[in-house]
């Protein structure tokens, strides 16, 4: 059983078979944010084995050994054979001459051809003398050039146009701490130096003696401080001492649809300025991602754009270049615990509507809040819907006294089957659907008590400060 208000970290791991993995960044990557080859690093000794729903922190394996040189490579070259120039055959002698009309016609055609041949030979000799230097190499090869020396124009809505507009505002983030190093992505939120990224990207940077460095698209670097962060929503706001930055616009994620084209930008495996494309492949995907510090619950946008370790915190943008999601997690094939699958076409982003609300709170107060219903959910229940626990857990009652659920008449053991008309079958589905709301919002739950029919219950969500 898991508390619905503030889930217990030890009990909130996704159920077996859940393909959603934790955040995509490698906390043990080498310090350099610009590796020569694909980085590969193992987790430090003593790190706990990742469960089925976790992703390995190693971003990839190094390239294999070079292929062997072909046989005979490096041997002395074989000289070319002497060129044999064929000699022209002599014209036959003694041929009887012919005069008349056909002879005159042949003379008319041959004479101009002879003149042209002489002129072509003279011109070719002059050109060759001017075009060749003493090394028998062309001074000017004279190859054709494009009719548009400035390059073809790219429409703003093309991938190239979107990339050109977005890349200058995307940053790479490097964290150094006593526990090791980690890296990720982020983007400019305000022109006065505020940046947005994932909490798991900079979590180690909040420790004493840790350092966070931000690498900009122009190659410059700035140290950053943490303005505020929330583990529950996996978001963090950073501040650098720089003005005049170009922010990205936060779009309206509630207006996107499955099939919309999207572009992901970030630094996967430390490769800054990487652009990948795809579509929105699903909406409202319940994702429980996180590490040892505890899970984050995301009502995620799913995309098939290639996302790899290091993309976390980077933007997922639409064709207008507006941010509609913050890339945060990738799925892992079941049965491969601890493996680093890389991109398998199942990436997840925090919707921009949620990111906007949380970022505003972090900038204004340094902390964020999330909505609560006031019930504990039974994780062992396997029937239809999601069941409210029938017993107390760790001293917390199944239904919080004077909480929103209690005021609405929900009792211990009740089964919640829908939220705002949408069916729910797993506890995580209900949790992320509630977390996607704001405190003070009203939701309608479909609730069943015992053998009674389903009734609709309207609940005004309460508020709790996030960790």
C-alpha positions in Angstrom: 0.0 0.0 0.0 1.3 3.4 -0.9 0.2 6.8 0.4 -1.5 8.8 -2.3 -0.5 12.2 -0.8 3.2 11.6 -0.4 4.3 8.2 -1.7 6.7 6.2 0.4 9.9 5.9 -1.6 10.5 2.2 -0.7 7.0 1.3 -1.9 6.6 3.5 -4.9 8.7 1.6 -7.5 6.7 0.7 -10.5 5.2 -2.8 -10.5 7.0 -5.7 -12.2 6.7 -5.5 -16.0 6.5 -1.7 -16.0 8.8 -0.7 -18.9 9.4 2.8 -17.7 12.9 3.5 -16.6 14.4 6.3 -14.6 16.0 9.4 -16.0 18.4 9.0 -18.9 21.5 10.7 -17.7 24.7 9.0 -16.7 25.9 10.3 -13.3 29.3 8.6 -13.7 30.3 10.0 -17.1 33.8 11.5 -17.6 34.2 15.1 -16.7 34.6 16.3 -20.2 31.4 17.4 -21.8 32.9 16.9 -25.3 34.3 13.3 -25.4 36.4 12.2 -28.4 34.5 8.9 -28.6 31.2 7.7 -27.2 31.8 7.7 -23.4 31.3 4.6 -21.4 31.5 4.5 -17.6 30.4 1.9 -15.1 28.6 2.7 -11.9 30.8 3.1 -8.8 31.5 0.0 -6.8 28.9 -0.6 -4.1 26.0 0.9 -6.1 22.8 -1.1 -5.8 21.8 -3.2 -8.7 19.1 -1.5 -10.8 15.6 -3.1 -10.7 13.8 -4.1 -13.8 12.4 -0.7 -14.2 15.6 1.2 -13.9 18.1 2.2 -16.5 21.8 1.7 -16.4 23.8 4.9 -15.8 26.4 3.8 -18.4 25.8 5.7 -21.6 27.3 3.2 -24.0 30.3 1.1 -24.9 33.4 2.4 -26.6 34.0 1.7 -30.2 35.7 -1.6 -31.1 39.2 -2.1 -32.4 40.0 -0.9 -35.9 39.6 -3.3 -38.8 42.9 -5.0 -39.9 44.6 -3.5 -42.9 44.2 -5.3 -46.2 46.8 -7.8 -47.3 49.8 -6.2 -49.0 49.1 -2.8 -47.5 52.2 -0.8 -47.3 54.1 -2.9 -50.0 56.1 -1.1 -52.7 53.9 0.0 -55.6 54.1 -2.0 -58.9 55.3 0.3 -61.7 53.0 0.9 -64.6 53.9 -0.9 -67.8 55.3 1.1 -70.7 52.5 2.6 -72.6 52.2 1.3 -76.2 50.9 4.0 -78.5 49.2 2.5 -81.5 50.5 3.8 -84.9 47.9 4.8 -87.5 47.6 2.5 -90.5 48.8 4.0 -93.8 46.3 5.0 -96.3 46.1 2.5 -99.3 48.1 3.7 -102.3 47.1 3.5 -105.9 43.4 4.0 -105.2 41.7 5.2 -108.3 40.5 8.8 -107.9 36.9 9.9 -108.5 35.7 13.2 -109.6 32.3 14.7 -110.2 29.4 15.5 -107.9 30.3 13.0 -105.1 33.9 14.1 -105.1 33.0 17.7 -104.8 30.6 17.0 -102.0 33.2 15.1 -100.1 35.7 18.0 -100.5 33.1 20.4 -99.1 32.7 18.4 -95.8 36.3 17.5 -95.3 37.8 20.9 -95.7 35.9 22.6 -92.8 36.7 19.6 -90.6 40.3 20.0 -91.2 40.2 23.7 -90.3 38.3 23.0 -87.1 40.8 20.3 -86.1 43.7 22.6 -86.5 42.0 25.4 -84.6 41.0 23.0 -81.7 44.5 21.7 -81.5 46.0 25.1 -81.2 43.4 26.3 -78.6 43.8 23.1 -76.6 47.6 23.5 -76.5 47.3 27.1 -75.3 44.8 26.2 -72.6 46.8 23.3 -71.4 49.9 25.4 -71.2 48.0 27.9 -69.0 46.1 25.4 -66.9 49.0 23.1 -65.9 51.8 24.0 -63.6 55.2 22.4 -63.5 53.8 19.4 -61.4 51.3 18.5 -64.1 48.4 19.5 -61.8 45.5 21.7 -62.8 45.7 25.3 -61.5 41.9 25.5 -61.8 39.9 22.4 -62.2 36.9 24.4 -63.4 34.3 22.2 -61.7 30.7 23.5 -61.8 29.4 25.5 -58.8 26.0 25.9 -57.3 23.7 28.5 -58.8 23.1 29.9 -55.3 26.5 30.5 -53.7 24.8 31.4 -50.4 23.1 28.0 -50.0 19.5 27.0 -50.4 17.0 28.7 -48.1 15.4 26.5 -45.4 11.8 27.2 -44.4 11.4 28.1 -40.7 9.1 25.2 -40.2 11.6 22.7 -41.6 13.8 20.7 -39.3 16.8 22.7 -40.3 14.9 25.9 -39.7 13.7 24.8 -36.3 17.2 23.6 -35.3 18.7 27.0 -36.4 16.2 28.8 -34.1 16.4 26.5 -31.1 20.1 25.4 -30.9 21.4 28.8 -29.6 19.2 28.6 -26.6 20.0 25.0 -25.6 22.8 24.3 -23.1 24.8 21.4 -21.8 25.2 21.0 -18.0 28.1 19.4 -16.2 28.0 18.6 -12.5 31.1 17.7 -10.4 30.7 16.5 -6.9 32.4 14.2 -4.3 30.2 11.4 -5.6 31.4 11.8 -9.2 30.2 13.7 -12.3 27.1 13.8 -14.3 25.9 15.6 -17.3 22.7 16.6 -19.0 20.9 19.3 -21.0 18.8 22.4 -20.4 17.5 25.5 -22.1 17.2 29.2 -21.6 14.0 30.1 -19.7 14.5 33.9 -19.3 16.9 36.3 -20.9 18.4 37.3 -17.6 20.1 34.0 -17.0 17.4 31.6 -15.8 17.6 28.0 -17.2 15.4 25.0 -16.9 16.5 21.4 -16.6 15.7 18.1 -14.8 16.2 17.8 -11.0 18.0 14.5 -11.5 20.6 16.2 -13.8 21.7 18.6 -11.0 20.8 16.6 -7.9 24.4 16.0 -7.0 25.2 19.7 -7.5 23.4 20.7 -4.4 25.9 18.9 -2.1 28.7 20.9 -0.4 31.7 21.5 -2.6 29.8 20.5 -5.8 30.0 22.6 -8.9 27.6 23.1 -11.8 28.9 24.4 -15.1 26.8 25.4 -18.1 28.2 25.2 -21.6 26.5 27.5 -24.2 26.1 26.9 -27.9 28.8 29.5 -28.7 31.4 27.5 -26.7 31.5 29.8 -23.6 30.9 28.4 -20.1 29.4 29.9 -16.9 29.1 28.5 -13.3 25.5 28.1 -12.2 23.6 28.1 -9.0 20.4 26.2 -8.1 17.4 28.6 -7.7 15.0 25.8 -6.8 14.3 22.2 -7.6 11.6 19.5 -7.0 12.1 15.8 -6.9 8.4 15.1 -7.3 8.2 16.8 -10.7 11.8 16.2 -11.6 12.4 19.9 -12.5 15.0 22.4 -11.5 15.7 26.1 -12.3 19.4 27.3 -12.5 20.8 30.8 -12.7 23.9 32.0 -14.5 25.4 35.5 -14.3 24.7 36.4 -17.9 22.2 38.7 -19.5 20.9 39.0 -23.1 20.2 35.3 -23.5 17.5 34.2 -26.0 14.8 32.2 -24.2 12.7 29.5 -25.7 8.9 29.9 -25.6 7.0 27.4 -23.5 4.1 26.2 -25.7 0.7 24.7 -24.6 1.2 21.0 -24.2 -2.5 20.4 -23.7 -3.1 21.3 -27.4 -0.7 18.7 -28.9 -2.0 15.6 -30.5 -0.7 12.1 -31.2 1.1 12.2 -34.5 2.3 15.8 -34.3 6.0 16.2 -35.5 8.5 17.1 -32.8 12.2 17.8 -32.5 14.4 16.9 -29.6 17.6 18.9 -28.9 20.2 18.2 -26.3 23.6 16.6 -25.5 23.1 12.8 -25.6 26.3 11.0 -24.5 27.9 14.4 -24.2 27.5 15.3 -27.8 26.3 18.9 -27.6 23.9 20.4 -30.1 22.4 17.1 -31.2 19.0 17.3 -33.0 16.7 14.3 -33.5 13.2 14.2 -34.9 10.0 12.1 -34.5 6.4 12.4 -33.6 4.3 12.4 -30.5 3.4 8.8 -30.1 1.2 8.9 -27.0 -0.2 11.3 -24.4 -0.9 11.0 -20.7 1.6 8.1 -20.3 2.0 7.4 -16.6 5.8 7.3 -15.9 7.3 6.7 -12.5 11.0 7.6 -12.8 13.7 8.3 -10.3 16.7 6.9 -8.5 17.6 6.3 -4.9 16.4 9.8 -3.9 12.8 8.7 -4.7 10.4 8.6 -7.6 9.0 11.3 -9.8 5.5 10.9 -11.2 5.1 12.2 -14.7 2.0 12.4 -16.8 4.3 12.2 -19.8 4.3 12.9 -23.5 5.7 9.9 -25.3 7.8 10.4 -28.4 9.8 8.3 -30.8 12.4 11.0 -31.4 15.8 9.5 -30.4 16.5 10.3 -26.8 19.6 8.9 -25.0 21.5 9.5 -21.8 22.4 13.1 -21.7 19.2 14.4 -23.4 17.5 14.9 -20.0 16.5 18.4 -19.4 16.6 19.4 -23.0 13.6 20.7 -24.9 11.1 18.8 -27.1 9.8 21.4 -29.5 7.0 21.6 -32.1 7.2 22.9 -35.6 6.9 26.5 -34.4 10.0 26.0 -32.2 7.9 26.1 -29.0 8.8 23.8 -26.1 6.0 21.4 -25.5 8.0 19.0 -23.2 11.2 18.5 -21.2 12.9 15.3 -22.2 13.3 13.3 -19.0 13.2 9.5 -19.3 13.5 6.5 -21.7 12.0 3.1 -21.5 14.0 -0.1 -21.0 13.1 -3.5 -22.4 11.8 -5.8 -19.7 14.2 -8.5 -18.5 17.4 -6.4 -19.0 18.0 -4.8 -15.6 20.9 -2.5 -15.5 21.4 -2.4 -19.2 21.7 0.9 -21.1 19.3 0.4 -24.1 19.9 3.8 -25.6 17.1 5.0 -27.9 14.5 2.4 -28.7 11.8 4.9 -29.8 10.2 5.2 -26.4 11.1 8.5 -24.8 9.1 10.6 -22.3 8.9 14.3 -21.7 7.3 16.4 -18.9 4.5 18.4 -20.5 5.3 22.1 -20.8 2.1 23.1 -19.0 3.4 21.4 -15.9 6.9 22.8 -16.4 5.6 26.3 -16.6 3.6 26.1 -13.4 6.5 24.5 -11.5 9.2 26.8 -12.9 7.2 29.9 -11.9 6.9 28.6 -8.3 10.6 27.7 -8.1 11.6 31.2 -9.4 9.2 33.0 -7.1 9.6 31.0 -3.9 12.4 28.4 -4.4 10.0 25.6 -3.8 7.1 23.9 -5.6 3.7 22.5 -4.5 1.6 19.6 -5.8 -2.0 18.7 -5.4 -3.3 15.9 -3.1 -6.6 14.0 -2.6 -5.9 12.6 0.8 -6.0 8.8 0.4 -3.6 5.8 0.5 -3.8 3.5 -2.5 -3.5 -0.3 -2.2 -0.7 -1.4 -4.6 -1.6 -5.1 -4.2 -5.1 -4.7 -5.5 -5.6 -6.4 -8.9 -9.2 -5.8 -9.7 -10.9 -3.1 -11.8 -9.9 0.4 -11.0 -7.7 1.5 -8.1 -8.5 0.7 -4.5 -8.3 2.9 -1.5 -6.4 1.1 1.2 -8.5 -0.5 3.9 -5.8 -0.3 6.6 -3.5 2.3 8.0 0.1 2.4 7.0 3.0 3.8 9.0 0.5 5.6 11.3 -1.3 7.2 8.4 -5.0 6.5 7.9 -6.4 5.3 4.6 -8.5 8.4 4.2 -7.0 11.6 5.7 -9.4 13.2 8.2 -10.7 16.5 7.0 -8.9 16.0 3.6 -10.5 16.5 0.2 -11.5 12.8 -0.2 -13.0 12.6 3.3 -15.0 15.7 2.7 -16.3 14.2 -0.6 -17.5 11.0 1.2 -14.8 8.6 0.0 -14.2 5.7 2.5 -11.5 3.1 3.1 -11.8 0.2 0.6 -13.6 2.3 -2.0 -12.5 1.7 -5.6 -11.8 4.6 -7.9 -12.5 3.6 -11.6 -12.3 7.0 -13.5 -10.9 10.5 -13.2 -12.6 13.2 -15.3 -14.2 10.4 -17.3 -10.9 8.7 -18.1 -10.5 5.0 -16.9 -7.7 4.3 -14.4 -6.4 0.8 -13.9 -3.1 1.3 -12.0 -2.2 3.4 -9.0 0.5 5.3 -11.0 -2.2 6.4 -13.5 -4.3 8.0 -10.9 -1.3 9.6 -9.1 0.2 11.2 -12.3 -3.3 12.4 -13.4 -3.7 14.2 -10.1 -0.1 15.5 -10.2 -0.9 17.0 -13.6 -3.5 19.3 -11.9 -2.9 22.4 -9.8 -3.9 22.8 -6.1 -7.4 24.2 -6.0 -8.5 22.4 -9.2 -11.6 20.3 -9.2 -11.6 16.7 -10.4 -14.4 14.3 -10.8 -13.8 10.7 -9.6 -15.9 7.7 -10.5 -16.1 5.8 -7.1 -17.6 2.4 -6.3 -18.3 1.1 -2.8 -18.7 -2.6 -2.3 -21.3 -4.0 -4.7 -22.9 -0.6 -5.1 -22.9 1.1 -8.5 -20.4 3.7 -9.5 -21.1 7.3 -8.3 -19.4 10.5 -9.3 -17.6 12.5 -6.7 -16.3 16.0 -7.2 -13.1 16.8 -5.2 -11.3 20.1 -4.8 -7.6 19.3 -4.6 -5.5 20.3 -1.6 -1.9 21.4 -1.6 1.4 20.1 -0.3 4.9 21.4 -0.6 7.1 19.3 -2.9 10.5 17.9 -1.9 
